[in-house]
């Protein structure tokens, strides 16, 4: 029997959990978007977003651009560290011959849960799509890798996956980002939520509080003070994120009934991130959580004509004092807080506890 197979952030594992010793894993397989991509978009050419191919991306930890959409490590990197595993190579590097003894990352920056064709057919945000590497494409990559390199027989698969961790998420956010940035309204996009949730219910985590993101705060800025919460975030867009997450949690409950032998754990990215938007100085973000570290000016240091890494943009001196990296993505410091909150069980339902996480 495969005892510990995780599908997620949602996290899903087979076998007993209550009273069991904390699990250990020999490998991790990751799916998702820019919150998890360790280099697939960069290796694909990154022609639609070339700035991740150069500094200041990667400056804090790796000291060179790795294809990660941050100044350093991501949530998936901190999870790998927690289990004593190396950082995951991107699938496109593995496809070119790189070894992957301890797992592979299939995530692609800009990826959607729904297939790209969905957006092209309906002409909703399709002009902004960065990649066609949707969740189904990533799953096809995994299927190909599994059949050719990991486990040519069922017995091989059972042995390999018995101690493998599967992380899927965050994904689904871009299914809303592209249409929102293309002029879609909250009411119009609410109609998309059931489709997105149906696609990803068995394979993803919840969405971040997008109303606190510098790109949303810039694009949908309003003089109406009532549109903002006490933290300066846009209430309507955070409400949309919460709506998606509530729908996803309901879908996961249905999965629990359908697969009673699986332990399905929901990872609450929204709550894990909202705490440092609520009290940034408590987490060392002395420059706040709303203004981007790297950008081209403006109230939130986000400017579409001078995004991070492009001419006219500048990077802050100390990214650790910022929660927001480039207006869209978070800093390594912020991702670390999210990862630790998930690993110690504070923001997972039911709790996922890991005994070796050191407090900050």
C-alpha positions as a Python dict, from the first residue, in 0.01 Angstrom:
ca = {
    (1, 'X'): (0, 0, 0),
    (2, 'X'): (123, 351, -77),
    (3, 'X'): (129, 503, 269),
    (4, 'X'): (241, 862, 219),
    (5, 'X'): (146, 1020, -110),
    (6, 'X'): (72, 1392, -82),
    (7, 'X'): (-122, 1560, -361),
    (8, 'X'): (-90, 1912, -273),
    (9, 'X'): (-84, 2211, -71),
    (10, 'X'): (-394, 2086, -49),
    (11, 'X'): (-194, 1793, 93),
    (12, 'X'): (-327, 1445, 40),
    (13, 'X'): (-176, 1130, 182),
    (14, 'X'): (-292, 772, 194),
    (15, 'X'): (-299, 573, 511),
    (16, 'X'): (-334, 649, 882),
    (17, 'X'): (-237, 990, 1010),
    (18, 'X'): (-378, 1036, 1358),
    (19, 'X'): (-128, 906, 1612),
    (20, 'X'): (126, 821, 1343),
    (21, 'X'): (483, 947, 1364),
    (22, 'X'): (564, 1251, 1148),
    (23, 'X'): (621, 1140, 788),
    (24, 'X'): (954, 1151, 611),
    (25, 'X'): (1002, 1169, 236),
    (26, 'X'): (1271, 1073, -10),
    (27, 'X'): (1141, 1291, -293),
    (28, 'X'): (903, 1576, -376),
    (29, 'X'): (701, 1635, -692),
    (30, 'X'): (563, 1987, -731),
    (31, 'X'): (299, 2144, -959),
    (32, 'X'): (180, 2504, -974),
    (33, 'X'): (252, 2853, -1101),
    (34, 'X'): (505, 3129, -1025),
    (35, 'X'): (476, 3070, -651),
    (36, 'X'): (641, 2733, -708),
    (37, 'X'): (830, 2750, -1042),
    (38, 'X'): (1202, 2684, -995),
    (39, 'X'): (1294, 2744, -1359),
    (40, 'X'): (1051, 2598, -1613),
    (41, 'X'): (934, 2929, -1759),
    (42, 'X'): (1295, 3047, -1784),
    (43, 'X'): (1402, 2725, -1958),
    (44, 'X'): (1109, 2750, -2198),
    (45, 'X'): (1253, 3079, -2322),
    (46, 'X'): (1061, 3319, -2097),
    (47, 'X'): (1009, 3546, -2396),
    (48, 'X'): (691, 3684, -2242),
    (49, 'X'): (860, 3763, -1911),
    (50, 'X'): (1235, 3790, -1976),
    (51, 'X'): (1320, 3984, -1663),
    (52, 'X'): (1340, 3673, -1443),
    (53, 'X'): (1647, 3575, -1646),
    (54, 'X'): (1861, 3843, -1482),
    (55, 'X'): (1930, 4010, -1150),
    (56, 'X'): (1787, 4132, -918),
    (57, 'X'): (1582, 3810, -939),
    (58, 'X'): (1759, 3554, -722),
    (59, 'X'): (1988, 3810, -558),
    (60, 'X'): (1923, 3726, -192),
    (61, 'X'): (1998, 3354, -163),
    (62, 'X'): (2120, 3211, -492),
    (63, 'X'): (2299, 3533, -601),
    (64, 'X'): (2200, 3469, -962),
    (65, 'X'): (1867, 3433, -1148),
    (66, 'X'): (1729, 3079, -1127),
    (67, 'X'): (1390, 3138, -1287),
    (68, 'X'): (1223, 3184, -948),
    (69, 'X'): (991, 3486, -936),
    (70, 'X'): (1142, 3624, -619),
    (71, 'X'): (1466, 3753, -472),
    (72, 'X'): (1538, 3406, -332),
    (73, 'X'): (1371, 3088, -215),
    (74, 'X'): (1004, 2993, -252),
    (75, 'X'): (765, 2797, -30),
    (76, 'X'): (858, 2472, -208),
    (77, 'X'): (1227, 2536, -134),
    (78, 'X'): (1161, 2576, 238),
    (79, 'X'): (952, 2258, 242),
    (80, 'X'): (1238, 2070, 74),
    (81, 'X'): (1480, 2208, 334),
    (82, 'X'): (1248, 2102, 617),
    (83, 'X'): (1256, 1742, 496),
    (84, 'X'): (1630, 1747, 435),
    (85, 'X'): (1593, 1726, 57),
    (86, 'X'): (1770, 1922, -219),
    (87, 'X'): (1592, 2195, -413),
    (88, 'X'): (1380, 2054, -694),
    (89, 'X'): (1512, 2074, -1049),
    (90, 'X'): (1261, 2206, -1305),
    (91, 'X'): (1112, 1944, -1535),
    (92, 'X'): (1253, 2104, -1849),
    (93, 'X'): (1604, 2063, -1707),
    (94, 'X'): (1532, 1698, -1629),
    (95, 'X'): (1400, 1651, -1982),
    (96, 'X'): (1742, 1765, -2103),
    (97, 'X'): (1926, 1512, -1891),
    (98, 'X'): (1955, 1656, -1540),
    (99, 'X'): (1922, 1396, -1264),
    (100, 'X'): (1620, 1401, -1034),
    (101, 'X'): (1680, 1145, -762),
    (102, 'X'): (1483, 1343, -504),
    (103, 'X'): (1199, 1477, -716),
    (104, 'X'): (1101, 1717, -992),
    (105, 'X'): (923, 2052, -1014),
    (106, 'X'): (659, 2081, -1290),
    (107, 'X'): (532, 2427, -1191),
    (108, 'X'): (541, 2703, -1455),
    (109, 'X'): (526, 3074, -1381),
    (110, 'X'): (210, 3220, -1530),
    (111, 'X'): (35, 2883, -1547),
    (112, 'X'): (-341, 2851, -1516),
    (113, 'X'): (-548, 2564, -1382),
    (114, 'X'): (-780, 2576, -1683),
    (115, 'X'): (-623, 2505, -2021),
    (116, 'X'): (-503, 2805, -2220),
    (117, 'X'): (-756, 2719, -2491),
    (118, 'X'): (-1035, 2810, -2249),
    (119, 'X'): (-914, 3170, -2235),
    (120, 'X'): (-837, 3196, -2607),
    (121, 'X'): (-1179, 3062, -2705),
    (122, 'X'): (-1357, 3312, -2480),
    (123, 'X'): (-1114, 3601, -2538),
    (124, 'X'): (-1086, 3672, -2165),
    (125, 'X'): (-736, 3778, -2068),
    (126, 'X'): (-580, 3559, -2338),
    (127, 'X'): (-366, 3847, -2466),
    (128, 'X'): (-182, 3841, -2132),
    (129, 'X'): (-110, 3467, -2107),
    (130, 'X'): (258, 3402, -2030),
    (131, 'X'): (252, 3028, -2097),
    (132, 'X'): (43, 2737, -2216),
    (133, 'X'): (181, 2524, -1930),
    (134, 'X'): (-151, 2472, -1752),
    (135, 'X'): (-215, 2216, -1481),
    (136, 'X'): (-314, 1951, -1738),
    (137, 'X'): (13, 2009, -1926),
    (138, 'X'): (210, 1970, -1605),
    (139, 'X'): (25, 1649, -1522),
    (140, 'X'): (103, 1519, -1873),
    (141, 'X'): (473, 1597, -1811),
    (142, 'X'): (455, 1397, -1491),
    (143, 'X'): (279, 1109, -1664),
    (144, 'X'): (548, 1100, -1931),
    (145, 'X'): (828, 1114, -1676),
    (146, 'X'): (662, 846, -1466),
    (147, 'X'): (612, 605, -1753),
    (148, 'X'): (957, 646, -1904),
    (149, 'X'): (1194, 722, -1620),
    (150, 'X'): (1042, 668, -1277),
    (151, 'X'): (841, 349, -1277),
    (152, 'X'): (804, 132, -1583),
    (153, 'X'): (605, -118, -1368),
    (154, 'X'): (338, -76, -1100),
    (155, 'X'): (575, -229, -847),
    (156, 'X'): (836, 35, -927),
    (157, 'X'): (577, 308, -879),
    (158, 'X'): (464, 168, -547),
    (159, 'X'): (821, 164, -418),
    (160, 'X'): (904, 509, -552),
    (161, 'X'): (589, 686, -436),
    (162, 'X'): (567, 519, -97),
    (163, 'X'): (782, 799, 43),
    (164, 'X'): (717, 1078, -206),
    (165, 'X'): (551, 1410, -130),
    (166, 'X'): (328, 1570, -395),
    (167, 'X'): (273, 1945, -373),
    (168, 'X'): (21, 2106, -602),
    (169, 'X'): (-24, 2475, -548),
    (170, 'X'): (-59, 2755, -546),
    (171, 'X'): (-242, 2744, -879),
    (172, 'X'): (-566, 2898, -997),
    (173, 'X'): (-472, 3257, -919),
    (174, 'X'): (-373, 3327, -1278),
    (175, 'X'): (-712, 3204, -1397),
    (176, 'X'): (-840, 3522, -1236),
    (177, 'X'): (-538, 3751, -1278),
    (178, 'X'): (-545, 3747, -1658),
    (179, 'X'): (-917, 3829, -1690),
    (180, 'X'): (-900, 4091, -1412),
    (181, 'X'): (-604, 4265, -1576),
    (182, 'X'): (-786, 4245, -1909),
    (183, 'X'): (-1082, 4439, -1773),
    (184, 'X'): (-1305, 4169, -1623),
    (185, 'X'): (-1523, 4253, -1324),
    (186, 'X'): (-1556, 4063, -998),
    (187, 'X'): (-1911, 3961, -1084),
    (188, 'X'): (-1804, 3832, -1427),
    (189, 'X'): (-1519, 3633, -1279),
    (190, 'X'): (-1730, 3477, -1007),
    (191, 'X'): (-1884, 3272, -1285),
    (192, 'X'): (-1538, 3121, -1347),
    (193, 'X'): (-1487, 3004, -991),
    (194, 'X'): (-1684, 2675, -1013),
    (195, 'X'): (-1493, 2581, -1330),
    (196, 'X'): (-1156, 2659, -1175),
    (197, 'X'): (-1242, 2483, -851),
    (198, 'X'): (-1368, 2176, -1037),
    (199, 'X'): (-1040, 2161, -1227),
    (200, 'X'): (-813, 2190, -926),
    (201, 'X'): (-1011, 2060, -628),
    (202, 'X'): (-802, 1746, -598),
    (203, 'X'): (-473, 1918, -657),
    (204, 'X'): (-422, 2268, -517),
    (205, 'X'): (-407, 2516, -233),
    (206, 'X'): (-604, 2829, -164),
    (207, 'X'): (-532, 3168, -316),
    (208, 'X'): (-337, 3454, -162),
    (209, 'X'): (-508, 3782, -58),
    (210, 'X'): (-485, 3947, -399),
    (211, 'X'): (-635, 4271, -269),
    (212, 'X'): (-307, 4331, -82),
    (213, 'X'): (-93, 4285, -392),
    (214, 'X'): (81, 4594, -532),
    (215, 'X'): (-31, 4521, -888),
    (216, 'X'): (-398, 4511, -782),
    (217, 'X'): (-355, 4815, -558),
    (218, 'X'): (-205, 5003, -853),
    (219, 'X'): (-438, 4893, -1133),
    (220, 'X'): (-757, 4924, -928),
    (221, 'X'): (-662, 5221, -714),
    (222, 'X'): (-959, 5432, -607),
    (223, 'X'): (-1012, 5751, -405),
    (224, 'X'): (-1298, 5574, -225),
    (225, 'X'): (-1153, 5509, 122),
    (226, 'X'): (-1431, 5264, 199),
    (227, 'X'): (-1287, 5028, -67),
    (228, 'X'): (-985, 4957, 156),
    (229, 'X'): (-959, 4764, 481),
    (230, 'X'): (-761, 4891, 778),
    (231, 'X'): (-444, 4736, 635),
    (232, 'X'): (-478, 4928, 308),
    (233, 'X'): (-589, 4624, 105),
    (234, 'X'): (-876, 4629, -145),
    (235, 'X'): (-1166, 4461, 32),
    (236, 'X'): (-1355, 4351, -279),
    (237, 'X'): (-1060, 4162, -429),
    (238, 'X'): (-971, 3997, -99),
    (239, 'X'): (-1336, 3900, -76),
    (240, 'X'): (-1304, 3735, -417),
    (241, 'X'): (-1002, 3533, -295),
    (242, 'X'): (-1198, 3423, 10),
    (243, 'X'): (-1489, 3321, -214),
    (244, 'X'): (-1260, 3101, -425),
    (245, 'X'): (-1106, 2946, -113),
    (246, 'X'): (-1445, 2873, 46),
    (247, 'X'): (-1563, 2700, -273),
    (248, 'X'): (-1244, 2497, -284),
    (249, 'X'): (-1282, 2385, 77),
    (250, 'X'): (-1634, 2260, 1),
    (251, 'X'): (-1502, 2066, -299),
    (252, 'X'): (-1230, 1911, -83),
    (253, 'X'): (-1489, 1796, 167),
    (254, 'X'): (-1661, 1609, -115),
    (255, 'X'): (-1326, 1450, -204),
    (256, 'X'): (-1282, 1334, 155),
    (257, 'X'): (-1611, 1144, 130),
    (258, 'X'): (-1519, 1005, -211),
    (259, 'X'): (-1174, 888, -96),
    (260, 'X'): (-1215, 799, 274),
    (261, 'X'): (-871, 636, 292),
    (262, 'X'): (-695, 954, 188),
    (263, 'X'): (-601, 1230, 426),
    (264, 'X'): (-666, 1555, 237),
    (265, 'X'): (-512, 1863, 394),
    (266, 'X'): (-606, 2212, 283),
    (267, 'X'): (-328, 2473, 296),
    (268, 'X'): (-460, 2819, 373),
    (269, 'X'): (-223, 3051, 186),
    (270, 'X'): (-464, 3338, 244),
    (271, 'X'): (-449, 3327, 623),
    (272, 'X'): (-77, 3248, 627),
    (273, 'X'): (-6, 3563, 426),
    (274, 'X'): (-274, 3790, 573),
    (275, 'X'): (-103, 3794, 914),
    (276, 'X'): (197, 3988, 784),
    (277, 'X'): (-26, 4220, 584),
    (278, 'X'): (-209, 4286, 910),
    (279, 'X'): (105, 4346, 1120),
    (280, 'X'): (410, 4377, 890),
    (281, 'X'): (644, 4523, 1152),
    (282, 'X'): (584, 4225, 1379),
    (283, 'X'): (741, 4005, 1110),
    (284, 'X'): (1034, 4233, 1040),
    (285, 'X'): (882, 4401, 734),
    (286, 'X'): (977, 4751, 842),
    (287, 'X'): (904, 4884, 494),
    (288, 'X'): (556, 4739, 506),
    (289, 'X'): (377, 4467, 314),
    (290, 'X'): (208, 4660, 34),
    (291, 'X'): (495, 4841, -139),
    (292, 'X'): (715, 4636, -373),
    (293, 'X'): (1088, 4606, -307),
    (294, 'X'): (1168, 4605, -678),
    (295, 'X'): (981, 4825, -921),
    (296, 'X'): (954, 5143, -1123),
    (297, 'X'): (788, 5387, -886),
    (298, 'X'): (437, 5489, -795),
    (299, 'X'): (256, 5467, -461),
    (300, 'X'): (320, 5092, -436),
    (301, 'X'): (642, 5090, -642),
    (302, 'X'): (470, 4906, -925),
    (303, 'X'): (471, 5048, -1274),
    (304, 'X'): (375, 4846, -1581),
    (305, 'X'): (618, 5045, -1793),
    (306, 'X'): (913, 4972, -1563),
    (307, 'X'): (850, 4640, -1390),
    (308, 'X'): (1120, 4476, -1181),
    (309, 'X'): (1431, 4393, -1383),
    (310, 'X'): (1346, 4621, -1672),
    (311, 'X'): (1507, 4958, -1755),
    (312, 'X'): (1383, 5224, -1515),
    (313, 'X'): (1325, 4990, -1223),
    (314, 'X'): (1524, 4970, -903),
    (315, 'X'): (1560, 4711, -630),
    (316, 'X'): (1556, 4795, -259),
    (317, 'X'): (1869, 4752, -49),
    (318, 'X'): (1722, 4496, 193),
    (319, 'X'): (1445, 4271, 54),
    (320, 'X'): (1404, 4107, 396),
    (321, 'X'): (1234, 4426, 517),
    (322, 'X'): (966, 4396, 246),
    (323, 'X'): (693, 4135, 206),
    (324, 'X'): (628, 4221, -159),
    (325, 'X'): (903, 4159, -411),
    (326, 'X'): (799, 4287, -755),
    (327, 'X'): (439, 4393, -714),
    (328, 'X'): (307, 4049, -808),
    (329, 'X'): (521, 3805, -612),
    (330, 'X'): (649, 3796, -255),
    (331, 'X'): (1001, 3813, -114),
    (332, 'X'): (1194, 3514, 14),
    (333, 'X'): (1129, 3639, 369),
    (334, 'X'): (751, 3639, 313),
    (335, 'X'): (753, 3295, 151),
    (336, 'X'): (949, 3163, 449),
    (337, 'X'): (678, 3276, 689),
    (338, 'X'): (411, 3113, 474),
    (339, 'X'): (606, 2786, 452),
    (340, 'X'): (669, 2770, 823),
    (341, 'X'): (303, 2839, 896),
    (342, 'X'): (205, 2545, 675),
    (343, 'X'): (468, 2309, 808),
    (344, 'X'): (389, 2369, 1174),
    (345, 'X'): (19, 2314, 1112),
    (346, 'X'): (-103, 2666, 1190),
    (347, 'X'): (-257, 2714, 846),
    (348, 'X'): (-342, 2363, 730),
    (349, 'X'): (-676, 2184, 779),
    (350, 'X'): (-641, 1935, 940),
    (351, 'X'): (-308, 2043, 1092),
    (352, 'X'): (12, 1922, 936),
    (353, 'X'): (274, 1916, 1209),
    (354, 'X'): (643, 1889, 1143),
    (355, 'X'): (861, 1841, 1455),
    (356, 'X'): (1185, 2001, 1337),
    (357, 'X'): (1075, 2349, 1231),
    (358, 'X'): (1270, 2612, 1417),
    (359, 'X'): (1076, 2920, 1530),
    (360, 'X'): (1179, 3262, 1400),
}
